[in-house]
Amino acid sequence: MRRRSFSAIAVSSAVYLALGALGAALSPAEAARGEADTLAIGGSVTEIVYALGQEHRLVARDTTSTYPPEATALPDVGYMRALSPEGVLSVGPDLIVSEEGAGPPETLAVLEEAAIPFVTVPGAFTAEGVAAKIRAVGDALDASEAAETLAAEVANEIEAASARAAAHADAPKRVLFILSAQGGRLMGAGDDTGAAAIIELAGGVNALEGVTGYKPLSDEAAAAAAPDVILMMDRMGDHGASAEELFALPALAVTPAAEARALIKIDGLKLLGFGPRTGAAVSELATALYGD
């Protein structure tokens, strides 16, 4: 496997020295890892690599890449929006395949100067967008034929699940997605978000109307949204909340969701990743909203 010289990288002297030492140590590791040459950044990208049967190409992943579980055995270079040049270059990738939004720009500039091919995979919250993402990863890994097959399968699954959910269009439920409830402060999802898109695909209506992006919610705004259901990622820690904690908050206590104790939790990467499991996420959410 070819090696790159880092001598031309215009970085700080500290980083330069670190890379110089790294260059001397890469050859044995690269020889031992066989075909592994690719760093996957973004949970959906890593999931697609596995779905394409190309996991042998992976030398490392980022912190958001937690599915399938075996991916977590790979070296972790950090959170995709806060990558360090040293962390990325330490795994010696010959190719980086990334979701949109990786950064910061300073790190990307160093990687560009290092002449490492960097493929940014387009993202869109539609069946067509997921298919395009799969094709882009497949093209980057020279697995276009497998990617075309997978893209068609996944797009069909999403469209079929959404069509089944559309049967409830005459009485859609109002769904409020809460990204975080840390310290009792709610962060909700407005338009132009993956949460709004998955709610619509599952036959619901995003309860947070007239807002774009993820925004903090006042008590008044949450009450005015009048959600029938609260949707959250299934996770632990300060950002999560139990039904008892959530519906005790003044912002939500007066909502129809609180009266019905209607809280749905779904794995975050499955729900918002817009990758190979999106059709399953639409089906799961639609079933939780409306039953079988």
C-alpha positions as a Markdown table, in Angstrom:
| # | Residue | x | y | z |
|---|---|---|---|---|
| 1 | Met | 0.0 | 0.0 | 0.0 |
| 2 | Arg | 1.4 | 3.4 | -0.9 |
| 3 | Arg | 2.5 | 5.9 | 1.7 |
| 4 | Arg | 2.3 | 9.6 | 1.6 |
| 5 | Ser | 5.1 | 12.0 | 2.7 |
| 6 | Phe | 3.9 | 14.6 | 5.2 |
| 7 | Ser | 6.9 | 16.9 | 4.6 |
| 8 | Ala | 4.8 | 19.3 | 2.5 |
| 9 | Ile | 2.1 | 19.9 | 5.0 |
| 10 | Ala | 2.0 | 23.5 | 6.1 |
| 11 | Val | 1.0 | 23.1 | 9.7 |
| 12 | Ser | 2.3 | 24.2 | 13.1 |
| 13 | Ser | 5.7 | 23.0 | 14.1 |
| 14 | Ala | 4.2 | 20.8 | 16.8 |
| 15 | Val | 1.9 | 19.0 | 14.4 |
| 16 | Tyr | 4.7 | 18.8 | 11.8 |
| 17 | Leu | 7.0 | 17.0 | 14.2 |
| 18 | Ala | 4.2 | 14.7 | 15.3 |
| 19 | Leu | 3.5 | 13.8 | 11.7 |
| 20 | Gly | 7.1 | 13.2 | 11.0 |
| 21 | Ala | 7.3 | 10.7 | 13.8 |
| 22 | Leu | 4.1 | 9.1 | 12.5 |
| 23 | Gly | 5.4 | 8.7 | 9.0 |
| 24 | Ala | 8.2 | 6.5 | 10.2 |
| 25 | Ala | 5.7 | 4.2 | 12.0 |
| 26 | Leu | 3.0 | 3.8 | 9.5 |
| 27 | Ser | 4.6 | 1.2 | 7.2 |
| 28 | Pro | 4.4 | -1.8 | 9.4 |
| 29 | Ala | 0.8 | -1.0 | 10.5 |
| 30 | Glu | -0.3 | -0.5 | 6.9 |
| 31 | Ala | 1.3 | -3.8 | 5.9 |
| 32 | Ala | -0.5 | -5.6 | 8.7 |
| 33 | Arg | -4.0 | -4.3 | 8.0 |
| 34 | Gly | -4.2 | -5.5 | 4.4 |
| 35 | Glu | -6.9 | -3.7 | 2.4 |
| 36 | Ala | -7.9 | -1.4 | 5.2 |
| 37 | Asp | -7.3 | 2.2 | 3.9 |
| 38 | Thr | -10.6 | 4.1 | 4.5 |
| 39 | Leu | -11.7 | 6.4 | 7.3 |
| 40 | Ala | -15.5 | 6.6 | 7.6 |
| 41 | Ile | -16.8 | 9.8 | 9.1 |
| 42 | Gly | -20.5 | 9.9 | 10.0 |
| 43 | Gly | -22.7 | 7.1 | 11.4 |
| 44 | Ser | -24.7 | 6.6 | 8.2 |
| 45 | Val | -21.6 | 6.4 | 6.0 |
| 46 | Thr | -20.1 | 3.7 | 8.3 |
| 47 | Glu | -23.4 | 1.9 | 8.3 |
| 48 | Ile | -23.5 | 2.0 | 4.5 |
| 49 | Val | -19.9 | 0.6 | 4.2 |
| 50 | Tyr | -21.0 | -2.4 | 6.3 |
| 51 | Ala | -24.2 | -2.8 | 4.3 |
| 52 | Leu | -22.2 | -2.9 | 1.1 |
| 53 | Gly | -19.9 | -5.6 | 2.6 |
| 54 | Gln | -16.9 | -3.3 | 2.4 |
| 55 | Glu | -16.1 | -3.2 | 6.1 |
| 56 | His | -12.7 | -4.8 | 5.4 |
| 57 | Arg | -11.8 | -1.4 | 3.9 |
| 58 | Leu | -12.2 | 0.5 | 7.2 |
| 59 | Val | -9.1 | 1.5 | 9.1 |
| 60 | Ala | -11.1 | 3.8 | 11.6 |
| 61 | Arg | -14.3 | 5.6 | 12.2 |
| 62 | Asp | -15.6 | 8.7 | 14.0 |
| 63 | Thr | -17.5 | 8.8 | 17.3 |
| 64 | Thr | -21.0 | 8.9 | 15.7 |
| 65 | Ser | -20.3 | 5.6 | 14.0 |
| 66 | Thr | -21.9 | 3.2 | 16.4 |
| 67 | Tyr | -23.8 | 0.8 | 14.1 |
| 68 | Pro | -23.4 | -2.1 | 13.5 |
| 69 | Pro | -21.9 | -2.8 | 17.0 |
| 70 | Glu | -18.7 | -4.3 | 15.5 |
| 71 | Ala | -17.9 | -0.9 | 14.1 |
| 72 | Thr | -17.1 | 0.3 | 17.6 |
| 73 | Ala | -14.0 | -2.0 | 17.7 |
| 74 | Leu | -12.4 | 0.3 | 15.1 |
| 75 | Pro | -10.1 | 3.2 | 16.2 |
| 76 | Asp | -12.1 | 6.3 | 17.0 |
| 77 | Val | -10.8 | 9.6 | 15.6 |
| 78 | Gly | -13.2 | 11.8 | 17.5 |
| 79 | Tyr | -16.5 | 13.6 | 16.9 |
| 80 | Met | -17.0 | 14.4 | 13.2 |
| 81 | Arg | -17.5 | 18.2 | 13.7 |
| 82 | Ala | -14.5 | 18.5 | 16.0 |
| 83 | Leu | -11.8 | 16.4 | 14.3 |
| 84 | Ser | -8.1 | 17.1 | 15.0 |
| 85 | Pro | -5.5 | 16.7 | 12.2 |
| 86 | Glu | -3.4 | 14.5 | 14.5 |
| 87 | Gly | -6.2 | 12.2 | 15.3 |
| 88 | Val | -7.2 | 11.7 | 11.6 |
| 89 | Leu | -3.6 | 11.3 | 10.3 |
| 90 | Ser | -2.6 | 8.9 | 13.1 |
| 91 | Val | -4.7 | 6.1 | 11.5 |
| 92 | Gly | -3.0 | 6.7 | 8.1 |
| 93 | Pro | -6.0 | 6.8 | 5.8 |
| 94 | Asp | -5.6 | 6.7 | 2.1 |
| 95 | Leu | -9.2 | 7.7 | 1.6 |
| 96 | Ile | -11.7 | 9.6 | 3.8 |
| 97 | Val | -15.4 | 9.2 | 3.1 |
| 98 | Ser | -17.5 | 11.7 | 5.1 |
| 99 | Glu | -21.0 | 12.9 | 5.7 |
| 100 | Glu | -21.6 | 16.6 | 5.1 |
| 101 | Gly | -20.7 | 18.8 | 8.1 |
| 102 | Ala | -17.3 | 17.4 | 9.0 |
| 103 | Gly | -14.8 | 19.8 | 10.5 |
| 104 | Pro | -13.6 | 22.2 | 11.7 |
| 105 | Pro | -12.3 | 23.9 | 8.5 |
| 106 | Glu | -8.8 | 24.1 | 9.9 |
| 107 | Thr | -8.6 | 20.3 | 10.1 |
| 108 | Leu | -10.0 | 19.9 | 6.6 |
| 109 | Ala | -7.4 | 22.4 | 5.3 |
| 110 | Val | -4.6 | 20.2 | 6.8 |
| 111 | Leu | -6.1 | 17.1 | 5.3 |
| 112 | Glu | -6.3 | 18.8 | 1.9 |
| 113 | Glu | -2.6 | 19.8 | 2.1 |
| 114 | Ala | -1.8 | 16.2 | 3.0 |
| 115 | Ala | -3.3 | 15.2 | -0.3 |
| 116 | Ile | -5.7 | 12.6 | 1.2 |
| 117 | Pro | -8.7 | 12.0 | -1.1 |
| 118 | Phe | -11.7 | 13.3 | 0.8 |
| 119 | Val | -15.2 | 12.4 | -0.5 |
| 120 | Thr | -18.1 | 14.3 | 1.0 |
| 121 | Val | -21.3 | 12.3 | 0.7 |
| 122 | Pro | -24.4 | 14.3 | -0.1 |
| 123 | Gly | -27.3 | 14.2 | 2.4 |
| 124 | Ala | -31.0 | 14.7 | 1.9 |
| 125 | Phe | -34.0 | 13.7 | 4.0 |
| 126 | Thr | -35.8 | 11.7 | 1.3 |
| 127 | Ala | -35.8 | 8.2 | -0.2 |
| 128 | Glu | -34.0 | 9.6 | -3.2 |
| 129 | Gly | -31.5 | 11.3 | -0.9 |
| 130 | Val | -30.7 | 8.1 | 0.9 |
| 131 | Ala | -30.2 | 6.3 | -2.4 |
| 132 | Ala | -27.8 | 9.0 | -3.6 |
| 133 | Lys | -25.8 | 8.7 | -0.3 |
| 134 | Ile | -25.5 | 5.0 | -0.8 |
| 135 | Arg | -24.4 | 5.4 | -4.4 |
| 136 | Ala | -21.8 | 8.0 | -3.4 |
| 137 | Val | -20.3 | 5.7 | -0.8 |
| 138 | Gly | -20.3 | 2.8 | -3.3 |
| 139 | Asp | -18.6 | 4.9 | -6.0 |
| 140 | Ala | -15.9 | 6.0 | -3.5 |
| 141 | Leu | -15.2 | 2.4 | -2.6 |
| 142 | Asp | -15.4 | 1.0 | -6.2 |
| 143 | Ala | -18.5 | -0.9 | -5.2 |
| 144 | Ser | -20.9 | 0.8 | -7.5 |
| 145 | Glu | -22.8 | -2.3 | -8.6 |
| 146 | Ala | -23.6 | -3.4 | -5.0 |
| 147 | Ala | -24.4 | 0.2 | -4.1 |
| 148 | Glu | -27.0 | 0.4 | -6.9 |
| 149 | Thr | -28.7 | -2.7 | -5.7 |
| 150 | Leu | -28.7 | -1.5 | -2.1 |
| 151 | Ala | -29.9 | 2.0 | -3.0 |
| 152 | Ala | -32.9 | 0.6 | -4.9 |
| 153 | Glu | -33.8 | -1.7 | -2.1 |
| 154 | Val | -33.6 | 0.9 | 0.6 |
| 155 | Ala | -35.4 | 3.6 | -1.5 |
| 156 | Asn | -38.2 | 1.1 | -2.1 |
| 157 | Glu | -38.4 | 0.2 | 1.6 |
| 158 | Ile | -38.7 | 3.9 | 2.6 |
| 159 | Glu | -41.4 | 4.6 | -0.1 |
| 160 | Ala | -43.4 | 1.5 | 0.8 |
| 161 | Ala | -43.3 | 2.3 | 4.6 |
| 162 | Ser | -44.3 | 5.9 | 3.9 |
| 163 | Ala | -47.2 | 4.8 | 1.7 |
| 164 | Arg | -48.5 | 2.6 | 4.4 |
| 165 | Ala | -48.3 | 5.4 | 6.9 |
| 166 | Ala | -50.1 | 7.7 | 4.5 |
| 167 | Ala | -53.3 | 5.7 | 5.2 |
| 168 | His | -53.6 | 7.9 | 8.4 |
| 169 | Ala | -53.5 | 11.2 | 6.5 |
| 170 | Asp | -57.1 | 11.9 | 7.4 |
| 171 | Ala | -56.2 | 12.2 | 11.1 |
| 172 | Pro | -52.4 | 12.6 | 11.4 |
| 173 | Lys | -50.9 | 12.9 | 14.9 |
| 174 | Arg | -49.0 | 16.0 | 15.9 |
| 175 | Val | -45.5 | 14.9 | 16.9 |
| 176 | Leu | -42.9 | 17.1 | 18.8 |
| 177 | Phe | -39.4 | 15.8 | 18.5 |
| 178 | Ile | -37.2 | 16.8 | 21.5 |
| 179 | Leu | -33.5 | 16.6 | 20.8 |
| 180 | Ser | -32.6 | 17.4 | 24.4 |
| 181 | Ala | -34.2 | 17.9 | 27.8 |
| 182 | Gln | -31.0 | 18.7 | 29.7 |
| 183 | Gly | -31.7 | 20.5 | 32.9 |
| 184 | Gly | -35.4 | 20.8 | 32.0 |
| 185 | Arg | -34.6 | 23.0 | 29.0 |
| 186 | Leu | -36.1 | 21.6 | 25.8 |
| 187 | Met | -34.6 | 21.7 | 22.4 |
| 188 | Gly | -37.1 | 20.9 | 19.6 |
| 189 | Ala | -37.0 | 20.3 | 15.9 |
| 190 | Gly | -38.5 | 22.7 | 13.4 |
| 191 | Asp | -38.7 | 22.5 | 9.6 |
| 192 | Asp | -35.7 | 21.5 | 7.5 |
| 193 | Thr | -34.5 | 18.9 | 10.0 |
| 194 | Gly | -34.1 | 15.1 | 9.8 |
| 195 | Ala | -36.6 | 14.8 | 12.6 |
| 196 | Ala | -39.3 | 16.8 | 10.7 |
| 197 | Ala | -38.7 | 14.6 | 7.6 |
| 198 | Ile | -39.0 | 11.3 | 9.4 |
| 199 | Ile | -42.2 | 12.5 | 11.1 |
| 200 | Glu | -43.7 | 13.3 | 7.8 |
| 201 | Leu | -42.6 | 10.1 | 6.2 |
| 202 | Ala | -44.2 | 8.2 | 9.1 |
| 203 | Gly | -47.6 | 9.9 | 8.5 |
| 204 | Gly | -47.3 | 12.5 | 11.3 |
| 205 | Val | -47.3 | 16.3 | 11.4 |
| 206 | Asn | -44.3 | 18.2 | 12.9 |
| 207 | Ala | -45.9 | 20.0 | 15.9 |
| 208 | Leu | -43.3 | 22.8 | 15.9 |
| 209 | Glu | -44.5 | 24.9 | 13.0 |
| 210 | Gly | -43.0 | 28.1 | 11.8 |
| 211 | Val | -39.6 | 27.3 | 13.1 |
| 212 | Thr | -36.5 | 26.2 | 11.1 |
| 213 | Gly | -33.8 | 24.0 | 12.5 |
| 214 | Tyr | -33.3 | 22.8 | 16.1 |
| 215 | Lys | -34.3 | 25.5 | 18.5 |
| 216 | Pro | -34.7 | 26.0 | 22.3 |
| 217 | Leu | -38.3 | 25.9 | 23.3 |
| 218 | Ser | -39.9 | 28.2 | 25.8 |
| 219 | Asp | -42.8 | 26.8 | 28.0 |
| 220 | Glu | -45.2 | 28.9 | 25.9 |
| 221 | Ala | -43.9 | 27.5 | 22.6 |
| 222 | Ala | -44.0 | 23.9 | 23.7 |
| 223 | Ala | -47.5 | 24.3 | 25.1 |
| 224 | Ala | -48.7 | 26.1 | 21.9 |
| 225 | Ala | -47.3 | 23.2 | 19.8 |
| 226 | Ala | -50.0 | 21.0 | 21.4 |
| 227 | Pro | -48.3 | 17.7 | 20.5 |
| 228 | Asp | -50.2 | 14.4 | 20.6 |
| 229 | Val | -46.9 | 12.6 | 20.9 |
| 230 | Ile | -43.4 | 13.3 | 22.0 |
| 231 | Leu | -40.6 | 11.7 | 20.0 |
| 232 | Met | -37.0 | 11.4 | 21.3 |
| 233 | Met | -33.9 | 9.5 | 20.6 |
| 234 | Asp | -33.4 | 6.5 | 22.8 |
| 235 | Arg | -30.4 | 7.5 | 24.8 |
| 236 | Met | -29.1 | 7.8 | 28.3 |
| 237 | Gly | -27.6 | 10.7 | 30.1 |
| 238 | Asp | -28.5 | 14.3 | 30.7 |
| 239 | His | -30.0 | 14.8 | 27.2 |
| 240 | Gly | -32.6 | 12.0 | 27.7 |
| 241 | Ala | -35.6 | 11.9 | 30.0 |
| 242 | Ser | -38.1 | 9.4 | 31.3 |
| 243 | Ala | -41.8 | 9.9 | 30.7 |
| 244 | Glu | -42.3 | 10.8 | 34.3 |
| 245 | Glu | -39.6 | 13.5 | 34.1 |
| 246 | Leu | -40.7 | 14.8 | 30.8 |
| 247 | Phe | -44.4 | 15.2 | 31.4 |
| 248 | Ala | -43.7 | 16.8 | 34.8 |
| 249 | Leu | -42.1 | 19.8 | 33.0 |
| 250 | Pro | -44.4 | 22.8 | 32.9 |
| 251 | Ala | -43.7 | 23.1 | 29.2 |
| 252 | Leu | -45.3 | 19.8 | 28.4 |
| 253 | Ala | -47.6 | 19.1 | 31.4 |
| 254 | Val | -50.6 | 20.8 | 29.6 |
| 255 | Thr | -50.2 | 19.1 | 26.3 |
| 256 | Pro | -52.3 | 16.2 | 24.8 |
| 257 | Ala | -49.1 | 14.1 | 24.8 |
| 258 | Ala | -48.8 | 14.5 | 28.6 |
| 259 | Glu | -52.5 | 13.6 | 29.1 |
| 260 | Ala | -52.0 | 10.4 | 27.0 |
| 261 | Arg | -48.5 | 9.7 | 28.4 |
| 262 | Ala | -47.5 | 9.4 | 24.7 |
| 263 | Leu | -43.7 | 9.2 | 24.5 |
| 264 | Ile | -41.9 | 7.3 | 21.7 |
| 265 | Lys | -38.1 | 6.6 | 21.8 |
| 266 | Ile | -36.2 | 5.2 | 18.9 |
| 267 | Asp | -32.5 | 4.6 | 18.4 |
| 268 | Gly | -31.0 | 8.0 | 17.3 |
| 269 | Leu | -28.9 | 6.8 | 14.4 |
| 270 | Lys | -31.7 | 4.6 | 13.0 |
| 271 | Leu | -34.2 | 7.5 | 13.3 |
| 272 | Leu | -32.1 | 10.4 | 12.0 |
| 273 | Gly | -29.2 | 8.8 | 10.2 |
| 274 | Phe | -31.0 | 8.5 | 6.8 |
| 275 | Gly | -29.1 | 5.4 | 5.9 |
| 276 | Pro | -29.9 | 1.8 | 5.2 |
| 277 | Arg | -32.3 | 1.4 | 8.2 |
| 278 | Thr | -34.5 | 4.4 | 7.3 |
| 279 | Gly | -37.3 | 2.3 | 6.0 |
| 280 | Ala | -37.3 | 0.4 | 9.2 |
| 281 | Ala | -37.3 | 3.6 | 11.2 |
| 282 | Val | -40.3 | 4.9 | 9.2 |
| 283 | Ser | -42.2 | 1.7 | 9.9 |
| 284 | Glu | -41.3 | 1.6 | 13.6 |
| 285 | Leu | -42.4 | 5.2 | 14.1 |
| 286 | Ala | -45.6 | 4.8 | 12.1 |
| 287 | Thr | -46.5 | 1.6 | 14.1 |
| 288 | Ala | -45.8 | 3.4 | 17.4 |
| 289 | Leu | -48.1 | 6.3 | 16.2 |
| 290 | Tyr | -51.0 | 4.4 | 14.8 |
| 291 | Gly | -50.6 | 0.7 | 15.6 |
| 292 | Asp | -50.4 | -2.1 | 13.1 |
